[in-house]
Amino acid sequence: MTNAAKARPCPICRKPRTQEFTPFCSSHCRDRDLAQWFNDGYALPGEAARPEDIAQED
Ligand SMILES: [Zn+2]
């Protein structure tokens, strides 16, 4: 195995990544990736019905 051959760029902006923020190049790109992750989570439909709303059948 060679050590330097696997250097991959920042997945967000394709700049060389830094050791501090690996696998990203900067805190900016790291935050952007996190934001994308959260947006994906919010986009998921599901758990829309609240138990209080359906349990009121008398
Ligand atoms: Zn970047």
N, CA, C, O and the ligand as a Tripos MOL2 file, in Angstrom:
@<TRIPOS>MOLECULE
protein
  233   231    59     0     0
PROTEIN
NO_CHARGES

@<TRIPOS>ATOM
      1 N           0.8310   -1.2150    0.0000 N.3       1 MET1
      2 CA          0.0000    0.0000    0.0000 C.3       1 MET1
      3 C           0.8600    1.2570    0.0000 C.2       1 MET1
      4 O           1.8640    1.3490    0.7060 O.2       1 MET1
      5 N           0.4500    2.1950   -0.7880 N.am      2 THR2
      6 CA          1.1800    3.4510   -0.7810 C.3       2 THR2
      7 C           0.4290    4.4700    0.0570 C.2       2 THR2
      8 O          -0.8020    4.4690    0.0830 O.2       2 THR2
      9 N           1.1220    5.2930    0.7060 N.am      3 ASN3
     10 CA          0.5020    6.2100    1.6560 C.3       3 ASN3
     11 C          -0.1400    7.4220    0.9920 C.2       3 ASN3
     12 O          -1.2940    7.7400    1.2790 O.2       3 ASN3
     13 N           0.5690    8.0850    0.1340 N.am      4 ALA4
     14 CA          0.1070    9.3660   -0.3950 C.3       4 ALA4
     15 C          -0.8410    9.2040   -1.5660 C.2       4 ALA4
     16 O          -1.3980   10.1890   -2.0500 O.2       4 ALA4
     17 N          -1.0360    7.9800   -2.0290 N.am      5 ALA5
     18 CA         -1.8260    7.7990   -3.2390 C.3       5 ALA5
     19 C          -3.3070    7.9700   -2.9730 C.2       5 ALA5
     20 O          -4.0700    8.2280   -3.9030 O.2       5 ALA5
     21 N          -3.7310    7.8330   -1.7350 N.am      6 LYS6
     22 CA         -5.1560    7.8420   -1.4420 C.3       6 LYS6
     23 C          -5.6880    9.2070   -1.0380 C.2       6 LYS6
     24 O          -6.8010    9.3040   -0.5220 O.2       6 LYS6
     25 N          -4.9180   10.2560   -1.2620 N.am      7 ALA7
     26 CA         -5.3660   11.5910   -0.8840 C.3       7 ALA7
     27 C          -6.5480   11.9940   -1.7370 C.2       7 ALA7
     28 O          -6.4110   12.2100   -2.9410 O.2       7 ALA7
     29 N          -7.6950   12.0940   -1.1190 N.am      8 ARG8
     30 CA         -8.8980   12.4550   -1.8710 C.3       8 ARG8
     31 C          -9.2870   13.8900   -1.5590 C.2       8 ARG8
     32 O          -9.0170   14.3840   -0.4640 O.2       8 ARG8
     33 N          -9.9140   14.5590   -2.5080 N.am      9 PRO9
     34 CA        -10.2820   15.9620   -2.3000 C.3       9 PRO9
     35 C         -11.5080   16.0970   -1.4240 C.2       9 PRO9
     36 O         -12.2090   15.1200   -1.1590 O.2       9 PRO9
     37 N         -11.7570   17.2950   -0.9850 N.am     10 CYS10
     38 CA        -12.9490   17.6210   -0.2260 C.3      10 CYS10
     39 C         -14.1900   17.2420   -1.0390 C.2      10 CYS10
     40 O         -14.3070   17.6630   -2.1900 O.2      10 CYS10
     41 N         -15.1080   16.4730   -0.4850 N.am     11 PRO11
     42 CA        -16.2840   16.0430   -1.2390 C.3      11 PRO11
     43 C         -17.2430   17.1870   -1.5540 C.2      11 PRO11
     44 O         -18.1130   17.0410   -2.4130 O.2      11 PRO11
     45 N         -17.0980   18.3040   -0.8850 N.am     12 ILE12
     46 CA        -18.0000   19.4270   -1.1100 C.3      12 ILE12
     47 C         -17.5130   20.3000   -2.2490 C.2      12 ILE12
     48 O         -18.2640   20.5890   -3.1800 O.2      12 ILE12
     49 N         -16.2640   20.7190   -2.1800 N.am     13 CYS13
     50 CA        -15.7830   21.6880   -3.1650 C.3      13 CYS13
     51 C         -14.5900   21.1810   -3.9600 C.2      13 CYS13
     52 O         -14.0820   21.8930   -4.8260 O.2      13 CYS13
     53 N         -14.1340   19.9680   -3.6830 N.am     14 ARG14
     54 CA        -13.0490   19.3440   -4.4620 C.3      14 ARG14
     55 C         -11.6960   19.9860   -4.2480 C.2      14 ARG14
     56 O         -10.7630   19.7280   -5.0080 O.2      14 ARG14
     57 N         -11.5730   20.8140   -3.2330 N.am     15 LYS15
     58 CA        -10.2410   21.3080   -2.9130 C.3      15 LYS15
     59 C          -9.5220   20.2560   -2.0760 C.2      15 LYS15
     60 O         -10.1560   19.3570   -1.5240 O.2      15 LYS15
     61 N          -8.2100   20.3680   -1.9840 N.am     16 PRO16
     62 CA         -7.4830   19.4230   -1.1250 C.3      16 PRO16
     63 C          -7.9450   19.5420    0.3170 C.2      16 PRO16
     64 O          -8.0820   20.6440    0.8480 O.2      16 PRO16
     65 N          -8.1770   18.4290    0.9250 N.am     17 ARG17
     66 CA         -8.6610   18.4700    2.3070 C.3      17 ARG17
     67 C          -7.5180   18.7570    3.2730 C.2      17 ARG17
     68 O          -6.3470   18.5470    2.9570 O.2      17 ARG17
     69 N          -7.8790   19.2320    4.4360 N.am     18 THR18
     70 CA         -6.8820   19.4880    5.4540 C.3      18 THR18
     71 C          -7.0170   18.4570    6.5640 C.2      18 THR18
     72 O          -8.0710   17.8490    6.7500 O.2      18 THR18
     73 N          -5.9390   18.2790    7.2840 N.am     19 GLN19
     74 CA         -5.9570   17.2640    8.3270 C.3      19 GLN19
     75 C          -6.9310   17.6410    9.4390 C.2      19 GLN19
     76 O          -7.5510   16.7670   10.0440 O.2      19 GLN19
     77 N          -7.0650   18.9220    9.7070 N.am     20 GLU20
     78 CA         -7.9180   19.3580   10.8150 C.3      20 GLU20
     79 C          -9.3860   19.0740   10.5390 C.2      20 GLU20
     80 O         -10.1350   18.7090   11.4460 O.2      20 GLU20
     81 N          -9.7930   19.2400    9.3020 N.am     21 PHE21
     82 CA        -11.2150   19.0940    8.9890 C.3      21 PHE21
     83 C         -11.4920   17.8910    8.1000 C.2      21 PHE21
     84 O         -12.5680   17.7860    7.5100 O.2      21 PHE21
     85 N         -10.5370   16.9950    8.0040 N.am     22 THR22
     86 CA        -10.7320   15.8360    7.1520 C.3      22 THR22
     87 C         -12.0520   15.1390    7.4340 C.2      22 THR22
     88 O         -12.3980   14.9910    8.6060 O.2      22 THR22
     89 N         -12.8110   14.7030    6.4390 N.am     23 PRO23
     90 CA        -12.4220   14.6590    5.0200 C.3      23 PRO23
     91 C         -12.7350   15.9380    4.2580 C.2      23 PRO23
     92 O         -12.7920   15.9280    3.0280 O.2      23 PRO23
     93 N         -12.9350   17.0150    4.9610 N.am     24 PHE24
     94 CA        -13.2520   18.2700    4.2760 C.3      24 PHE24
     95 C         -12.0420   19.1790    4.2750 C.2      24 PHE24
     96 O         -11.0200   18.8850    4.8940 O.2      24 PHE24
     97 N         -12.1790   20.2980    3.5620 N.am     25 CYS25
     98 CA        -11.0480   21.2060    3.4440 C.3      25 CYS25
     99 C         -11.1160   22.2910    4.5020 C.2      25 CYS25
    100 O         -10.1010   22.9090    4.8200 O.2      25 CYS25
    101 N         -12.3000   22.5310    5.0520 N.am     26 SER26
    102 CA        -12.4410   23.6340    5.9830 C.3      26 SER26
    103 C         -13.6890   23.4310    6.8170 C.2      26 SER26
    104 O         -14.5050   22.5600    6.5160 O.2      26 SER26
    105 N         -13.8450   24.2320    7.8680 N.am     27 SER27
    106 CA        -15.0450   24.1340    8.6940 C.3      27 SER27
    107 C         -16.2750   24.5120    7.8920 C.2      27 SER27
    108 O         -17.3740   24.0210    8.1500 O.2      27 SER27
    109 N         -16.0820   25.3870    6.9170 N.am     28 HIS28
    110 CA        -17.2010   25.8030    6.0720 C.3      28 HIS28
    111 C         -17.8020   24.6080    5.3460 C.2      28 HIS28
    112 O         -19.0180   24.4200    5.3560 O.2      28 HIS28
    113 N         -16.9670   23.8110    4.7230 N.am     29 CYS29
    114 CA        -17.4720   22.6660    3.9770 C.3      29 CYS29
    115 C         -18.0030   21.6010    4.9320 C.2      29 CYS29
    116 O         -18.9620   20.9010    4.6070 O.2      29 CYS29
    117 N         -17.4020   21.4780    6.0780 N.am     30 ARG30
    118 CA        -17.9050   20.5090    7.0420 C.3      30 ARG30
    119 C         -19.3170   20.8950    7.4840 C.2      30 ARG30
    120 O         -20.1940   20.0380    7.5900 O.2      30 ARG30
    121 N         -19.5310   22.1760    7.7390 N.am     31 ASP31
    122 CA        -20.8640   22.6370    8.1330 C.3      31 ASP31
    123 C         -21.8650   22.4570    6.9970 C.2      31 ASP31
    124 O         -23.0270   22.1200    7.2240 O.2      31 ASP31
    125 N         -21.4040   22.6820    5.7940 N.am     32 ARG32
    126 CA        -22.3080   22.5150    4.6590 C.3      32 ARG32
    127 C         -22.7600   21.0760    4.5350 C.2      32 ARG32
    128 O         -23.9220   20.8050    4.2300 O.2      32 ARG32
    129 N         -21.8530   20.1650    4.7690 N.am     33 ASP33
    130 CA        -22.2180   18.7550    4.6840 C.3      33 ASP33
    131 C         -23.2120   18.4070    5.7780 C.2      33 ASP33
    132 O         -24.1740   17.6750    5.5430 O.2      33 ASP33
    133 N         -22.9800   18.9240    6.9580 N.am     34 LEU34
    134 CA        -23.9060   18.6800    8.0670 C.3      34 LEU34
    135 C         -25.2850   19.2250    7.7440 C.2      34 LEU34
    136 O         -26.2930   18.5670    8.0020 O.2      34 LEU34
    137 N         -25.3330   20.4080    7.1880 N.am     35 ALA35
    138 CA        -26.6160   21.0250    6.8500 C.3      35 ALA35
    139 C         -27.3610   20.1790    5.8330 C.2      35 ALA35
    140 O         -28.5760   20.0070    5.9280 O.2      35 ALA35
    141 N         -26.6320   19.6520    4.8610 N.am     36 GLN36
    142 CA        -27.2750   18.7850    3.8760 C.3      36 GLN36
    143 C         -27.8460   17.5570    4.5500 C.2      36 GLN36
    144 O         -28.9410   17.1030    4.2170 O.2      36 GLN36
    145 N         -27.1140   17.0330    5.4810 N.am     37 TRP37
    146 CA        -27.5620   15.8290    6.1850 C.3      37 TRP37
    147 C         -28.8490   16.1160    6.9360 C.2      37 TRP37
    148 O         -29.7830   15.3160    6.9000 O.2      37 TRP37
    149 N         -28.9020   17.2390    7.6070 N.am     38 PHE38
    150 CA        -30.1070   17.5850    8.3620 C.3      38 PHE38
    151 C         -31.2760   17.8430    7.4220 C.2      38 PHE38
    152 O         -32.4070   17.4580    7.7200 O.2      38 PHE38
    153 N         -31.0230   18.4750    6.3180 N.am     39 ASN39
    154 CA        -32.0960   18.7350    5.3630 C.3      39 ASN39
    155 C         -32.6920   17.4280    4.8510 C.2      39 ASN39
    156 O         -33.9060   17.3130    4.6800 O.2      39 ASN39
    157 N         -31.8420   16.4610    4.6120 N.am     40 ASP40
    158 CA        -32.3490   15.1650    4.1780 C.3      40 ASP40
    159 C         -33.2500   14.5670    5.2380 C.2      40 ASP40
    160 O         -34.2850   13.9760    4.9290 O.2      40 ASP40
    161 N         -32.8500   14.7240    6.4900 N.am     41 GLY41
    162 CA        -33.6410   14.1670    7.5690 C.3      41 GLY41
    163 C         -34.9960   14.8360    7.6670 C.2      41 GLY41
    164 O         -36.0130   14.1730    7.8690 O.2      41 GLY41
    165 N         -35.0060   16.1600    7.5230 N.am     42 TYR42
    166 CA        -36.2730   16.8820    7.6200 C.3      42 TYR42
    167 C         -37.1900   16.5620    6.4480 C.2      42 TYR42
    168 O         -38.4120   16.6530    6.5650 O.2      42 TYR42
    169 N         -36.6020   16.1900    5.3280 N.am     43 ALA43
    170 CA        -37.4100   15.9500    4.1380 C.3      43 ALA43
    171 C         -38.1620   14.6300    4.2260 C.2      43 ALA43
    172 O         -39.1030   14.3870    3.4700 O.2      43 ALA43
    173 N         -37.7390   13.7820    5.1550 N.am     44 LEU44
    174 CA        -38.4020   12.4880    5.2660 C.3      44 LEU44
    175 C         -39.8100   12.6340    5.8160 C.2      44 LEU44
    176 O         -39.9900   13.1780    6.9060 O.2      44 LEU44
    177 N         -40.7850   12.1700    5.1030 N.am     45 PRO45
    178 CA        -42.1500   12.1540    5.6460 C.3      45 PRO45
    179 C         -42.3050   10.9750    6.5840 C.2      45 PRO45
    180 O         -41.6180    9.9650    6.4320 O.2      45 PRO45
    181 N         -43.1570   11.0890    7.5040 N.am     46 GLY46
    182 CA        -43.3180   10.0030    8.4600 C.3      46 GLY46
    183 C         -43.5380   10.5590    9.8430 C.2      46 GLY46
    184 O         -43.1100   11.6790   10.1220 O.2      46 GLY46
    185 N         -44.1740    9.8390   10.7030 N.am     47 GLU47
    186 CA        -44.5020   10.2880   12.0410 C.3      47 GLU47
    187 C         -45.2700   11.5900   11.9910 C.2      47 GLU47
    188 O         -45.0400   12.4820   12.8070 O.2      47 GLU47
    189 N         -46.1570   11.7020   11.0660 N.am     48 ALA48
    190 CA        -46.9260   12.9240   10.9320 C.3      48 ALA48
    191 C         -48.1150   12.9240   11.8810 C.2      48 ALA48
    192 O         -48.5260   13.9790   12.3640 O.2      48 ALA48
    193 N         -48.6640   11.7580   12.1470 N.am     49 ALA49
    194 CA        -49.8370   11.6700   13.0020 C.3      49 ALA49
    195 C         -49.4300   11.7140   14.4670 C.2      49 ALA49
    196 O         -48.5060   11.0180   14.8880 O.2      49 ALA49
    197 N         -50.1140   12.5210   15.2210 N.am     50 ARG50
    198 CA        -49.8220   12.6040   16.6490 C.3      50 ARG50
    199 C         -50.7810   11.6980   17.4170 C.2      50 ARG50
    200 O         -51.9670   11.6480   17.0930 O.2      50 ARG50
    201 N         -50.3050   11.0060   18.3970 N.am     51 PRO51
    202 CA        -51.1460   10.0770   19.1550 C.3      51 PRO51
    203 C         -52.3360   10.7780   19.7820 C.2      51 PRO51
    204 O         -53.4170   10.1930   19.8540 O.2      51 PRO51
    205 N         -52.1730   12.0090   20.2360 N.am     52 GLU52
    206 CA        -53.2840   12.7180   20.8800 C.3      52 GLU52
    207 C         -54.4280   12.9540   19.8890 C.2      52 GLU52
    208 O         -55.5920   13.0500   20.2770 O.2      52 GLU52
    209 N         -54.0760   13.0460   18.6120 N.am     53 ASP53
    210 CA        -55.0920   13.3560   17.6230 C.3      53 ASP53
    211 C         -55.9450   12.1400   17.2630 C.2      53 ASP53
    212 O         -57.1100   12.2850   16.8930 O.2      53 ASP53
    213 N         -55.3740   10.9580   17.3680 N.am     54 ILE54
    214 CA        -56.1430    9.7830   16.9580 C.3      54 ILE54
    215 C         -56.7760    9.0440   18.1340 C.2      54 ILE54
    216 O         -57.6680    8.2180   17.9390 O.2      54 ILE54
    217 N         -56.3240    9.3320   19.3420 N.am     55 ALA55
    218 CA        -56.8170    8.5690   20.4900 C.3      55 ALA55
    219 C         -58.1170    9.1360   21.0570 C.2      55 ALA55
    220 O         -58.5810    8.6930   22.1080 O.2      55 ALA55
    221 N         -58.6940   10.0980   20.3750 N.am     56 GLN56
    222 CA        -59.8770   10.7670   20.9310 C.3      56 GLN56
    223 C         -61.1950   10.2230   20.3800 C.2      56 GLN56
    224 O         -62.1730   10.9630   20.2710 O.2      56 GLN56
    225 N         -61.2270    8.9530   20.0360 N.am     57 GLU57
    226 CA        -62.4860    8.4060   19.5280 C.3      57 GLU57
    227 C         -63.3240    7.8480   20.6580 C.2      57 GLU57
    228 O         -62.8850    6.9420   21.3660 O.2      57 GLU57
    229 N         -64.5060    8.3680   20.8360 N.am     58 ASP58
    230 CA        -65.2950    7.9670   22.0000 C.3      58 ASP58
    231 C         -66.4840    7.0830   21.6030 C.2      58 ASP58
    232 O         -67.2520    6.6580   22.4660 O.2      58 ASP58
    233 ZN        -14.2170   22.0810    0.7090 Zn       59 ZN59
@<TRIPOS>BOND
     1     1     2 1
     2     2     3 1
     3     3     4 2
     4     3     5 am
     5     5     6 1
     6     6     7 1
     7     7     8 2
     8     7     9 am
     9     9    10 1
    10    10    11 1
    11    11    12 2
    12    11    13 am
    13    13    14 1
    14    14    15 1
    15    15    16 2
    16    15    17 am
    17    17    18 1
    18    18    19 1
    19    19    20 2
    20    19    21 am
    21    21    22 1
    22    22    23 1
    23    23    24 2
    24    23    25 am
    25    25    26 1
    26    26    27 1
    27    27    28 2
    28    27    29 am
    29    29    30 1
    30    30    31 1
    31    31    32 2
    32    31    33 am
    33    33    34 1
    34    34    35 1
    35    35    36 2
    36    35    37 am
    37    37    38 1
    38    38    39 1
    39    39    40 2
    40    39    41 am
    41    41    42 1
    42    42    43 1
    43    43    44 2
    44    43    45 am
    45    45    46 1
    46    46    47 1
    47    47    48 2
    48    47    49 am
    49    49    50 1
    50    50    51 1
    51    51    52 2
    52    51    53 am
    53    53    54 1
    54    54    55 1
    55    55    56 2
    56    55    57 am
    57    57    58 1
    58    58    59 1
    59    59    60 2
    60    59    61 am
    61    61    62 1
    62    62    63 1
    63    63    64 2
    64    63    65 am
    65    65    66 1
    66    66    67 1
    67    67    68 2
    68    67    69 am
    69    69    70 1
    70    70    71 1
    71    71    72 2
    72    71    73 am
    73    73    74 1
    74    74    75 1
    75    75    76 2
    76    75    77 am
    77    77    78 1
    78    78    79 1
    79    79    80 2
    80    79    81 am
    81    81    82 1
    82    82    83 1
    83    83    84 2
    84    83    85 am
    85    85    86 1
    86    86    87 1
    87    87    88 2
    88    87    89 am
    89    89    90 1
    90    90    91 1
    91    91    92 2
    92    91    93 am
    93    93    94 1
    94    94    95 1
    95    95    96 2
    96    95    97 am
    97    97    98 1
    98    98    99 1
    99    99   100 2
   100    99   101 am
   101   101   102 1
   102   102   103 1
   103   103   104 2
   104   103   105 am
   105   105   106 1
   106   106   107 1
   107   107   108 2
   108   107   109 am
   109   109   110 1
   110   110   111 1
   111   111   112 2
   112   111   113 am
   113   113   114 1
   114   114   115 1
   115   115   116 2
   116   115   117 am
   117   117   118 1
   118   118   119 1
   119   119   120 2
   120   119   121 am
   121   121   122 1
   122   122   123 1
   123   123   124 2
   124   123   125 am
   125   125   126 1
   126   126   127 1
   127   127   128 2
   128   127   129 am
   129   129   130 1
   130   130   131 1
   131   131   132 2
   132   131   133 am
   133   133   134 1
   134   134   135 1
   135   135   136 2
   136   135   137 am
   137   137   138 1
   138   138   139 1
   139   139   140 2
   140   139   141 am
   141   141   142 1
   142   142   143 1
   143   143   144 2
   144   143   145 am
   145   145   146 1
   146   146   147 1
   147   147   148 2
   148   147   149 am
   149   149   150 1
   150   150   151 1
   151   151   152 2
   152   151   153 am
   153   153   154 1
   154   154   155 1
   155   155   156 2
   156   155   157 am
   157   157   158 1
   158   158   159 1
   159   159   160 2
   160   159   161 am
   161   161   162 1
   162   162   163 1
   163   163   164 2
   164   163   165 am
   165   165   166 1
   166   166   167 1
   167   167   168 2
   168   167   169 am
   169   169   170 1
   170   170   171 1
   171   171   172 2
   172   171   173 am
   173   173   174 1
   174   174   175 1
   175   175   176 2
   176   175   177 am
   177   177   178 1
   178   178   179 1
   179   179   180 2
   180   179   181 am
   181   181   182 1
   182   182   183 1
   183   183   184 2
   184   183   185 am
   185   185   186 1
   186   186   187 1
   187   187   188 2
   188   187   189 am
   189   189   190 1
   190   190   191 1
   191   191   192 2
   192   191   193 am
   193   193   194 1
   194   194   195 1
   195   195   196 2
   196   195   197 am
   197   197   198 1
   198   198   199 1
   199   199   200 2
   200   199   201 am
   201   201   202 1
   202   202   203 1
   203   203   204 2
   204   203   205 am
   205   205   206 1
   206   206   207 1
   207   207   208 2
   208   207   209 am
   209   209   210 1
   210   210   211 1
   211   211   212 2
   212   211   213 am
   213   213   214 1
   214   214   215 1
   215   215   216 2
   216   215   217 am
   217   217   218 1
   218   218   219 1
   219   219   220 2
   220   219   221 am
   221   221   222 1
   222   222   223 1
   223   223   224 2
   224   223   225 am
   225   225   226 1
   226   226   227 1
   227   227   228 2
   228   227   229 am
   229   229   230 1
   230   230   231 1
   231   231   232 2
@<TRIPOS>SUBSTRUCTURE
     1 MET1         2 RESIDUE 1 A MET
     2 THR2         6 RESIDUE 1 A THR
     3 ASN3        10 RESIDUE 1 A ASN
     4 ALA4        14 RESIDUE 1 A ALA
     5 ALA5        18 RESIDUE 1 A ALA
     6 LYS6        22 RESIDUE 1 A LYS
     7 ALA7        26 RESIDUE 1 A ALA
     8 ARG8        30 RESIDUE 1 A ARG
     9 PRO9        34 RESIDUE 1 A PRO
    10 CYS10       38 RESIDUE 1 A CYS
    11 PRO11       42 RESIDUE 1 A PRO
    12 ILE12       46 RESIDUE 1 A ILE
    13 CYS13       50 RESIDUE 1 A CYS
    14 ARG14       54 RESIDUE 1 A ARG
    15 LYS15       58 RESIDUE 1 A LYS
    16 PRO16       62 RESIDUE 1 A PRO
    17 ARG17       66 RESIDUE 1 A ARG
    18 THR18       70 RESIDUE 1 A THR
    19 GLN19       74 RESIDUE 1 A GLN
    20 GLU20       78 RESIDUE 1 A GLU
    21 PHE21       82 RESIDUE 1 A PHE
    22 THR22       86 RESIDUE 1 A THR
    23 PRO23       90 RESIDUE 1 A PRO
    24 PHE24       94 RESIDUE 1 A PHE
    25 CYS25       98 RESIDUE 1 A CYS
    26 SER26      102 RESIDUE 1 A SER
    27 SER27      106 RESIDUE 1 A SER
    28 HIS28      110 RESIDUE 1 A HIS
    29 CYS29      114 RESIDUE 1 A CYS
    30 ARG30      118 RESIDUE 1 A ARG
    31 ASP31      122 RESIDUE 1 A ASP
    32 ARG32      126 RESIDUE 1 A ARG
    33 ASP33      130 RESIDUE 1 A ASP
    34 LEU34      134 RESIDUE 1 A LEU
    35 ALA35      138 RESIDUE 1 A ALA
    36 GLN36      142 RESIDUE 1 A GLN
    37 TRP37      146 RESIDUE 1 A TRP
    38 PHE38      150 RESIDUE 1 A PHE
    39 ASN39      154 RESIDUE 1 A ASN
    40 ASP40      158 RESIDUE 1 A ASP
    41 GLY41      162 RESIDUE 1 A GLY
    42 TYR42      166 RESIDUE 1 A TYR
    43 ALA43      170 RESIDUE 1 A ALA
    44 LEU44      174 RESIDUE 1 A LEU
    45 PRO45      178 RESIDUE 1 A PRO
    46 GLY46      182 RESIDUE 1 A GLY
    47 GLU47      186 RESIDUE 1 A GLU
    48 ALA48      190 RESIDUE 1 A ALA
    49 ALA49      194 RESIDUE 1 A ALA
    50 ARG50      198 RESIDUE 1 A ARG
    51 PRO51      202 RESIDUE 1 A PRO
    52 GLU52      206 RESIDUE 1 A GLU
    53 ASP53      210 RESIDUE 1 A ASP
    54 ILE54      214 RESIDUE 1 A ILE
    55 ALA55      218 RESIDUE 1 A ALA
    56 GLN56      222 RESIDUE 1 A GLN
    57 GLU57      226 RESIDUE 1 A GLU
    58 ASP58      230 RESIDUE 1 A ASP
    59 ZN59       233 GROUP 0 **** ****
